[in-house]
Amino acid sequence: MSEQNSIEEIFYKFLQQYNFEEEDLDYSLLDQHKRVLQTLSDIGNSGVTVFDIHTRQVVFYSMNFGALLGYAPSDYEEKGHRFFESIIHPDEKLTLSINGVSALKIFNGLEREEKKNHKLIQEYRMLSAHGKYMRLIEQYQILELDKKGQIWLLVSFVDLSPNQEENSALKSQLINFKTGIIIPWEAPEKATYELTRRELEVLKLVKDGYLSKEISSRLAISLHTVNTHRQRFLEKLGANNSFEAVTFASRYGLLG
């Protein structure tokens, strides 16, 4: 299996968990978004794409997308958006694919009204038409949910980064753009993720919004024991608080 195929497998295999009902999807919304997004692209000269999780396809990319990197439409009209996937720096393709899955896991764990308030911001390299890798900034967020609150359409905005240092590493950041709160993306090096069964049970209940007293009652353990488990999973995950712990655990697949 080629590297590109293995990278695609990571992302598209994860998407198989989503099950949609046609009656829950209003594609007239997509048509409305396309017109608005193309206008925003024209104004800001950003490359814009929309990904449909139901069809697992890019269903829109702005007409100026290739111009950011010096390409003419004839360079990518045959392959479409897969052309742009093919020119991502080879050292960053795998990480970007894994980050996409990790972001979806975190988004899935948020309450319905919170899902559209977060975006993943990444800085990475793509090959320009002049044979030089250029740094891009991509902002990636949920555009639409289906009627059940399941993630359906994703939108990304791509711009040239003001930082064009050749050896700068890939950067990722998750942010709640309603509150301005930056959510740690990379867990600290000391994180171990070796949680016990009971620590995972407590963490899952914390994620679902239960207070320590309520967790004590549900699990038939003392309040002191609950708080001990909470302290231990914070230490193991290298988290400063329960929200960070849930974020890290979601990112690394510990919450299912």
C-alpha positions, 0 to 999 in steps of 0.5 A: 500500500502506498503512503498516500493510500495509507494516509487516506485510509486513516481518515476515510476509515474513521468516517465510516462510523457516521451514518446518515439518513437522507431526510436529515440532510438539506442540500439546499443549504450547501448551495446557499453556502457555496455562493457565500463562500465564493464571495468570501474567497473573492474578497479575502483571496482565501482558498475555501473547501467544503467536505461532505462527510456523507458522500466523503467527498470535497463538494466545493473548492473556490475557483482561486484555490490554486492561484494561492500557489501559482497554479492555473485551473488547467493544472488541477482541473482533471484531478480536482481537489486530490491534486492539492492533497498530492502536493502537501509536503510528504513529511506532513501528510500523515500528521495532517490526516491524523489531526483531522481524525483527532479534531473530529473525535473532539468535535463529536464529544462536544454538546450540539450547540458547542460544535460549531464554535470551535476550529482547528488551525493548522500551518503546513507546507504545500508545493507551489507551481514554482517548485518551492514549498510554501507555508499555508494556514488552514482554518477548519471547522464545522459548517453544518450538522444533520438534524440529529446533531451529527457532523455533516459538512466541514469547511476550511479556509486556506491562506498563505502564512506570513511565516515562510521559514523553510524549516518551521514545523507543522503547527496545530491549535484548537480554539473556541472562537466564541470565547477566545479560549485556546484548547491545548492540542498537543498533550505534554510529554509527561502524559502516559495515557495509561488510565485504569478502568475506574479512572476511565469510567470517572473521566467519561462521566466528567465528559458527560457533565456529571459532578463528583457527588453525582459520580460517587452516587452512580458508581457507588464509591466515596466522594474522596475516591472520585476526587482521587481518580480525578486527580490521577487522570489529570496527572497521567494526561498532563492536564491542568483541568478536567476540560483539558483531560477530556480533550486529550483523552478524546484526541488519543481515542481513550473515550471510544 
